[in-house]
Amino acid sequence: MIQKVRKAVFPAAGLGTRFLPATKAQPKEMLPLVDKPLIQYGVEEAIHSGIQNIIIVTGRGKTAIEDHFDKSFELERELEQRHKTDLLEMVRAISDMIDVAYIRQKEALGLGHAVLRARELVGREPFAAVLSDDVIDAEIPCLRQLLDVYNFYGASVLALMEVPDESISAYGVVDGEPVSHEGSSGKLFRIRNLVEKPKAADAPSRLAIIGRYILTPEIFDSIAAVEPGAGGEIQLTDALKHLLRNRPIYGYRFEGKRYDAGDKLGFLRATVEFALARYDLGSQFRAYLKGLFSNGRLD
C-alpha cells in the first residue's frame, strides 16, 4: 500500500545574498510578490494539493516567517474595531490555513542538510519539499501533478523543466528514460542519473530539476550518507544519486510556468505578470505599462 503524503518541508534558512541589502534584516522568503510573501505562494500550493502539515526549516533572522503564519491579536483587534471585515478575514485565513511546525538549521550547510533537519518531524513517511524561490503558476498545482505520479508508482518524483543551453549550468540536470504515463509520453521519465550544475557540453539532457519534490523517507539515510561538496554544503542532488542506487526515482515535466523569484530579474518578471493577472490591479497596471511605452520610457 502506498503511503499518503501528508507533510511538506520548506527549507527557509538561506541567507538570501542575491537580494541584499533588502534581505539584510528580513528573510528572502518574506519578500512580497505583489501583496503576498513568496513563501505563502508555496504554502497555498501545498494546501491546494491536499497537504496541510507544513514544516519550515528556519535559521537566524527568520522570525518574520513564524510571525506571518501566527495569529496577530493586535492587528485583528484593530481591523475588527475599524470594521474592515474583508481584511480581517484575509489575515485570519493566513494563520488558520495550515498546521505548521518549525525546526532550526543553525548553519546554512546546503539544501540536503536543510531537508535532513526535518527528519524527526517528518518521521518514516513520504513528504513533499518545496523551494519558495520557485513560484509556479499552474492550473493544476505543480505539487498535485507530482503527487498523482507518486500515487501511481510509490516512488520519489522530481519536478522537471526544459531549460536552454546558456542556463543549464545553474541547475541539477537529469538523464532520464521516457515512460508512457496515462496515454502520454514525453512528460514522465525514469531517472538514470543526476548531475549537479554541469557545463552545457557535459549535460546529459536539458531537463533541469525545479524546486518541487516528492521524496520517500529513505532520502534521509542517503543525505546522512553523502559527503559535503563544494563550500562544505550537503547537496540534495548528491543524496538523490545515492538513493537512486537502491530506489527508483521519477521526473515529471510539469505543466505550468515557473518563475525564478530568487533572481532579481525573475522576481521582477513574476511581479509584473502576477500583477497583470489580478482582477483588482490588472487593468490599471496594464494601462500604466502602455503609457510607459507610448511616452518612450521603455525604448
GIMO-V643673 format. One record per backbone hydrogen bond with DSSP energy under -1.0 kcal/mol. CO is the residue of the C=O (numbers start at 0). NH is the residue of the N-H. E is the energy in kcal/mol with one decimal. If there is no record, write none. Layout:
CO&NH&E, CO&NH&E
//
This chain:
5&52&-1.2, 6&127&-2.7, 7&54&-3.0, 8&129&-2.7, 9&56&-2.4, 15&18&-1.8, 16&19&-1.4, 18&21&-1.2, 20&23&-1.9, 26&29&-1.6, 27&30&-1.7, 28&38&-2.4, 30&37&-1.6, 32&34&-1.3, 32&35&-1.3, 35&32&-3.3, 36&39&-1.1, 37&41&-1.1, 38&42&-2.2, 39&43&-2.7, 40&44&-1.8, 41&45&-2.1, 42&46&-2.3, 43&47&-2.6, 45&50&-2.8, 46&49&-1.8, 51&98&-2.6, 52&7&-2.3, 53&100&-2.4, 54&9&-3.2, 55&102&-1.8, 56&11&-2.9, 57&104&-3.2, 58&61&-1.4, 61&64&-1.5, 62&66&-2.5, 63&67&-2.0, 64&68&-1.5, 71&75&-2.8, 72&76&-2.5, 73&77&-2.2, 74&78&-2.6, 75&79&-2.2, 76&80&-2.4, 77&81&-1.6, 78&83&-2.5, 79&82&-1.2, 82&84&-1.4, 83&87&-2.3, 84&88&-2.6, 85&89&-1.9, 86&90&-2.4, 87&91&-2.4, 88&92&-2.0, 89&93&-1.2, 90&94&-1.1, 91&95&-1.7, 92&96&-1.2, 98&53&-3.0, 100&55&-2.7, 102&57&-2.3, 106&108&-1.7, 108&233&-3.3, 109&113&-2.0, 110&114&-2.3, 111&115&-2.2, 112&116&-1.6, 114&117&-1.4, 115&118&-1.9, 117&121&-2.3, 118&122&-2.8, 122&124&-1.5, 126&214&-3.2, 127&8&-3.1, 128&212&-2.1, 130&133&-1.6, 132&260&-2.3, 134&258&-2.9, 136&256&-2.7, 140&144&-2.0, 141&145&-2.1, 142&146&-2.7, 143&147&-2.0, 144&148&-1.2, 145&149&-2.7, 146&150&-3.0, 148&152&-2.3, 149&153&-3.6, 155&249&-2.9, 156&213&-2.8, 157&251&-3.0, 158&209&-2.6, 160&207&-3.0, 163&166&-1.7, 166&169&-2.0, 167&170&-1.7, 170&196&-2.1, 171&208&-2.9, 172&194&-3.0, 174&191&-3.6, 174&192&-1.5, 176&189&-2.8, 180&183&-1.6, 183&180&-2.8, 186&252&-3.2, 187&178&-2.8, 188&250&-2.8, 189&176&-2.9, 192&174&-2.8, 194&172&-3.4, 198&201&-1.3, 198&202&-1.1, 205&162&-2.4, 206&173&-2.2, 207&160&-1.9, 209&211&-2.8, 210&130&-2.5, 211&158&-2.2, 212&128&-2.3, 213&156&-2.4, 214&126&-2.4, 215&218&-2.1, 216&219&-1.6, 217&221&-1.7, 218&222&-2.6, 219&223&-2.3, 220&224&-1.2, 221&225&-1.4, 228&231&-1.9, 229&232&-1.2, 232&228&-3.8, 233&111&-1.9, 234&238&-1.5, 235&239&-2.4, 236&240&-2.0, 237&241&-1.9, 238&242&-2.5, 239&243&-2.0, 241&244&-1.1, 242&245&-1.6, 242&246&-2.2, 248&190&-2.6, 249&157&-2.4, 250&188&-2.6, 251&159&-2.8, 251&253&-1.3, 256&136&-3.0, 258&134&-2.2, 258&260&-1.6, 259&262&-1.5, 262&266&-2.9, 263&267&-2.2, 264&268&-2.5, 265&269&-2.4, 266&270&-2.3, 267&271&-2.4, 268&272&-2.6, 269&273&-2.8, 270&274&-2.1, 271&275&-2.3, 272&276&-1.3, 274&277&-1.1, 277&281&-2.9, 280&284&-2.8, 281&285&-2.6, 282&286&-2.0, 283&287&-2.0, 284&288&-2.4, 285&289&-2.4, 286&290&-2.0, 287&291&-1.7, 288&292&-1.9, 289&293&-2.7, 290&294&-1.8, 291&296&-2.2, 292&295&-1.6
//
